[in-house]
Amino acid sequence: MSGVLAVRNPRTGEVDYVIEPPEPAELAAVCGDLRKHQPEWHAAGIGHRAAVLRRWADVIEANAKAIGDAEMADTGRSRVAHEVPYLVAASIRGWCDAAPGILDGARLHGVSSVSPTVSYDTEFDPYPLLGVISPWNHPFLLSTLDAVPALLAGCAVIIKPSEVTPRFVEPVAAGIAEVPELAAVLRYVTGGPETGQGIVEEVDALCFTGSVPTGRALAQTCARRFIPAFLELGGKDAAIVTASADLPRAAAAVLKGAVHNTGQICFATERVYVDETVHDGFVEELTRQARLLELNHPDIGHGHLGPFILARQADIVDDHLADALARGAVLHCGGPSVTLDGGRYMRATVLTGVDHDMKIMREETFGPVVPVQACHDVDEAVRLANDSEYGLSAAVIAGDETEAAAIGRRLNAGAVSLMDTSLTIAIMRDVEKTSYHSSGLGGSRMGPNGMLRFLRRKALLTRCGPVPDMDSLREDA
């Protein structure tokens, strides 16, 4: 695993950073050190762990500019990069507030329903070492999404962020070092796929956010090792717009859900099904709004659509667009990606005349493209929305919430936004959801289970009276 990995700047296209992956022995030593300190971390109790993590939240806010500057270089965007440290700090404090109640609520204790002289209690035993392999589209935020509740549960955690966006690790790791109790049980390592595979061989449980093929390969390794894998994978989120919907509102919701962060969000709106009676009016309004959006170039502090973080992703989006146009789709605005000062950009792109024979309606696009298909009625829209190998999330925009909810209940997706799109970000600690089909595997990373999945339950069973002897079990008793 010797040698360095070059890191490209998404705004300039130039290599301006390198990382040096750890050798296998070095990685094993890091994992061994984390394991050594985990029992003390767990034994200290939830109050201590929460207090330590609150100190880390304070450090993150104190170092917010350095972290934001590093993530800005990683992703090519400014506003979100500098907001993320505060979002992470707030999330940490929120989990610290919620964790004691989550543990109390999950603890079962009482008397057996079939044997009144047997009582039971619950003990929680965390997986000693959790591995987190996080993606490039939201580097710092997604590296902590699983790690924070796992730390509160009592795990030690090793995190490998994407080799595409590793710059943020330096200021984050410097902040962790300011909290020694945390530094003993939380470590970031940088490297490529080999480092990720090495982590899977060392840990007791794995969280992975990324593509379906990589998730499937890691799941196979976890299955061989008989360790749990919690996988948050791809999406091809559908949005349904009914005949009764307010079209300007629907267009605004769909556009935001589809092109925010240049479409580089796992729960981005990637296909839209619109009642045929309002299809033309909806497309006209959607196109009008889309044409108002500006590229975030040359001024990083201006505009709506930043560069593709990963240059190869622009090629994938261009391929999906070319395939659709070759098969008869109609382009209303936008078009293929363009290279500006070395960065790859794409304007908000609206397509009609699409169908499920096209890549853009089947495969994860991960770019600012909005393909719109007309439907005869709600039944057809639901059928098409459910005709996918993915089931991460979805959306319904109707005349009112009751109508939207009735349709949403029919969709095969883990989270369904009603009267808007991409509302998943609002429920991280509040409610659980399960990914459908190829969009994920394992328990919910949201709601109470976001923490409880890292705990093995141990039942403590007590006989409160005389022990029945073998005579009570005689055949003729």
N, C-alpha and C positions, 0 to 999 in steps of 0.2 A: 504493500500500500504506500510505498515510498513515492516521492515526487509531489509536485504542487498542482492544484487545479486553478485554472484561470477563470476569472469572474468578469462578465461583460457589464458595462454600464448601459442601462436601457435607453438613456437619452442621447448618448454619443455613439453607441455601438462599439466603443473601444474597451479593451481589457485594461482595467485600472486597479485591480485588486486580485490577490491570490490567497488561497487557503492551503494549508498542509494537513492532509488527513493523518490521524494517528496510526501508528503501526498496530497490528493485532495485539501484541503484548502490552502496549501502552493503553489501548482501549480496555483490555481485560483488567489492568491495574486500576483504572478509573472506576470501573464497575465494582471491583472488589473493595475499593475504599468506600464507595457509597453504601455497599452492603454492610460494611463494618459499622457504620454510624447509624444505620436505619433503626436498629432495636432501641437505642437511646431516644431517638426522635419519636418513635411510637410510644415508648413508655412515659415520655414527658407529658402526654395528655393533650387533648384538643385545645384547652385554654392556652397552653404554652405554644403550640404550633400556630394558633391564630395570632398570638402576640408577635411571634417572629415574622410571620407573613405580613402583618400590618407594618412592621418596620421596613420590610422590603418595598411595600407600596409607597411609603414615604420616600425611600431612596430613589425609586423609579421616577417619581414626580420631581425630585431634586435634580435628577439627571435627564429630564425629559428632552431638553434641547439636543444633547449629544445623541440620545437614542433616536430622536426624530430626524436629525441630520443624517445619521447612518442609514436609517430606513428610507429616507428620501433618495439617497444614492442607490439603494437596492432596488427600489420600485419605480423611480422616475416621477414620483408625485410628492407634493409638498404638504398640502392641507391634511390629508389623512395620515401621512407619516408622522406629523407633529401632534395629531390628536390621539394617536394610538397609545402612547405611554400613559396618558390620563385615563383612557378607556381600560387599559390593563390594570392600573392601580385601583380604579373603581370596582372592577370585577373581583380583584383580590379581596377588597374590603367587604364586598357583598357576599362572597363565599364564606369569609370569616364570620360574618353575622349569621349566616344561615346554617353553618355546619353543626353547631351543637344541637339545634332543633331537628336537623335531619337525622342525626344519630339517635336522639331520644325517640323520634317517631318510628324508627326502624327496629328498635330493640323490642323483642317480644319476650314477655315473662308472665308466668301465671301457673295454673294447675292444669294438668292433662284433662282433656275432655272425655277420655275413656278410662283413665285410672286415677281416681282422686287422691291417691297417696304418692303420686309422682308430680313434682313441680319442674318448671323449666325456666331457664334464663338464656340470654344471648350474649355472646362475646364476639367482637369484631376483630378479625386478624387480617391486616393489610398484606397485599402482595409486597414482598420486601423491595423489589426493584422494578420500576416501570420504565419501559422505553417509549419515547415519543419521537416519531418521525413526522415532521411538519412540512407544509408546502410553501411555495414561493409567493402566492398571491397576497397574503397578509402575514408577513414573516413573524413579527414579534407577537401579535395578537394570537395567531393560531398556534404558536409554539407554547403558549401558556394555557390554552383553553382546557386541555386535559391535565396539564401538570399541576395547576393550582389545586383543584379538588383532590387530586391524588396525594399531594403533599399534606393537605389537611386530614386525609384519611390515614396518614401515617406511613406512606410509601416514601422511599427515596426515588429520585427521578433523574434519568439521563435523557437529554434532548438533542436530536440531530436535526437542525433546520435544513431546508433545501440548499444545495450547493449553488443555486442560482442567486440566492439573496442572503448571503451570510454576514454582511458587514455589520448588521445590528448587534451581532453577538458580542463584539468587543465592549461596547459601553454597557450592555446588559450584564455581562460577566463581571465587569468592574464593580457594578452596583451590588451584585450578589456577594462579592468578596467583602463588602462593607457590613454584611450580616453573617458573622461566622457560623452561627448555628444552622443557617440555611445553606451556606456554602458546603457544609459537610454532607448534605443530602441532595443537593441539586447541582447538576453540571451540564453545561452545553459543550458539545463537541462538533466540529465542522468536518465535512468530508462528503464524498459522493456515495453512490449506491453500495460500494463495498463496505463502507463504514456503517451504513444502515443495516446491511446483512449481518455484519459483525455484532451490532447491538442486539439484533433478534436472537442471536446465539447465546447472549449473556443474561438476558433479563427474564423476569417471571411473568410479565404481561406486556402487551404491546398496544399502543395507540398509533394509528397511521391515518393521515389525511392526504389524499392524492388520487391518482388515477386507478381505474378498475384493474388493468393488467398488473400494475405494481402491487396493488392491494391483494390480488389473488395469489401472486407469487409469495408475498410475505405471509399470507394466511396458511399456505401450504407448509412453510417452514415452521410456523407456530403449531400447526397440527402435528407435525413430526415431533416437535418438542413437547407437545401436550400442554401448551400454555395458552391462555385466552388472548384473542386478538379483537380489538375494538376498531373497526374500520369505517371511516367516513369517506365515501368514494364519490364518483362522478354524479352529475345531474344533467337532466334535459328538461328543465321545469316548463310545464305547460301553464298558460293562462287562458281562461275562458271569459269572453266578453259576451253578455247576453243582449237581446234586442232591447231590453228595458234600461240598459246601463246609460249613465251620463257619459257621453262620448269624450268630451274634453278631459274629464276626470279619469276615465279609463285609459285614454291615450297617455296621459301624464304618468299614471301608475305603471303601465306597461313599459314605457320608454325608460323610466328610472330603473325599473327592475332589470331591463335588458342591457343597458349601456353603462350604468354606474361602474366605476373602476375599469372602464373599457371592456365590460362584460366578463372580467376575470374574477368571478365569484362563483362558488359551487352552486349556490341557489339562484343564479341569474335566470331571468325569464328568457328561454331560448326558443319557444314556439308559441304561437297565439292562434286561438280558434275563436272566430267571430261569427255571430249570427249573420246569415247572408243578407238579411233585410237592412242591416246597419253597416255591413262590411265596407262599402265604398266611403261612407261618411267617416267611419273610424279611421280608415287608411289615410284619407285626406287630412284629418286632424293630426294623426300620428306623424305623418310626413312633414306637416307644417311645423310641429314642435321639434322634430328631429333636425330639421334644417337650421334651427336657431342655435344648436349646440356647436361650440367652438373647440378646436383642438387646443390642447394645453402646450402650445408651441408658438413662438420660441420662449415665451415668458412662463416659467414654471409656476408663477403665482397667478396665472390668468387662464381662463378657459375651463372646459368640462372634461375632455377626453385626453388622458395622458397616454404615454407610449405603452406598447406591449412590453411587459416585463421580460418575457422570454421571446427572443426573436423567432424561434421555431413555432411558437404559438400563432404568430402572424401568418406563417406559411399554411398552417392548418386551417385557419379561418378563410384565407384566400382560396384554398382548395374547396372548402364547403361552398363558398359563394360561386366559384366558377362552375362547380358541378350543378348547382341549382339553375344558374343562368343557361347552361348548356341543355338542360332538360326542360326549359320553357318558362322558368320563373321570370317575373317582371321586376326590374329595379326602379324604385321610386326616388331614392336619394342615397347618398353615400357611394360606396364602391370599394374596390380592393384597397389593401393597405398601401401606404406611401412611405418612403424613407426621407426623413427630414433631419439633416445634420447627424446622420448615423442612427437615429432612433426610428422605430417602426410605429406608425400611427394609422388609425382608421377612423373615418367619420361615421357617425350613426347611420346605419344602413337599413333601409326598409325594403322588404321583398313581398310580393304577392304571387299568386299562381303557383304556390308550392304544394307538394304532396309528400307522402311517406316513402316514395321511391328515392327521394333526395337525401343526401348525407345531412343536409342542414336541418332536417326534421327528425333524423334518427340518432346521429352521433353528437357527442358533446362538442360544441363549437368553441365556447370560452372566448367570445369576442363580441363587439358591439353591433350585432346583426339581429334584426327583428323580422322573422318570417311569419307572415299572416295567412291563414287558410280560412276560407269561408265555409260555414257549416249550415246544413238545412235546419237543424234544431239542436236543442240541448242534448238529446240522446246521442246524436252524431258527435257533438263536441266532446262529450264524456268518453265515448268509445275511442276517439282519436287520441285524447289526452292520456288514456290508459294503455294505448298501443305503443309501449316503450319498454326497453330493458331497464330503464331507470325509474326511480320513485323517491327522489330525495324530498322535493317539495313541489307546490303548485299554487295556483291562485285562481280566484273567481271574482269577477267584477260584474255586478248585476244591478237591478233597480233598487234593491234594498238588501239589508243584511240577512233577512229571512230567506229570500230567494237564493242568495249566494251560499248560505250555509247548507241548504238542501242539496245543491249541486256539489259543494265541497265534500260532503259525506260520501259521495259516490266515487271520488277520485282515489287512485292508488298511490298515495304519497304520504310521507311521514308528517309533513306540516303543510297545511293549506291556508294561505292568506286570503282573507275575505275583504272585498272592497278596496284592496291595495295589493301590492306585490312585495315579496322579499321581507316579510315581517319576522322571519325566523330570528334575526339578530336581537329582537326585543324580548325573547323568552328564555335566555340562556340558563338561568337558575330557577325558572318558574314552573315549567311544564315539560314533561317527557315526550319524546317522539321517536318512532322507529323507522328507519329507512326501509323502503320496499325494494325488492328485486336486487339489481346489481349496485345500488347506491350505498350499500353499507351492510355491516355485519356486527353483531354484538349489541349490548344494551345501549340505551340512550345516553348521549353525552350531555344532555340537557336535563334540567329539573333535578330532583333529589338523586336520581340514579346516576347523574353525572359524577357524584361522589361515591355512592354506595357500590357501584360496580367494581371498585378497587378493593373492596373488603370481602374476605371470605367469612361466612357466618359459621360460628361454632355454637352448637346447642349444648348447654350444661344441664344435665338431667339429674334430679335428686329424688331418691326414694325417701319419703317422709314418714314411713311407718315400718313395720316388720317386713323383712325380706321373705317373700313366698318361697317355701322349700319345694323340693322335688315331689313331695307327696301331693301337692296341689296340682301337679301336672300329670298325675297318673291317668292312664287310659280309663280306669274305672272310677275316677274321682267324681 
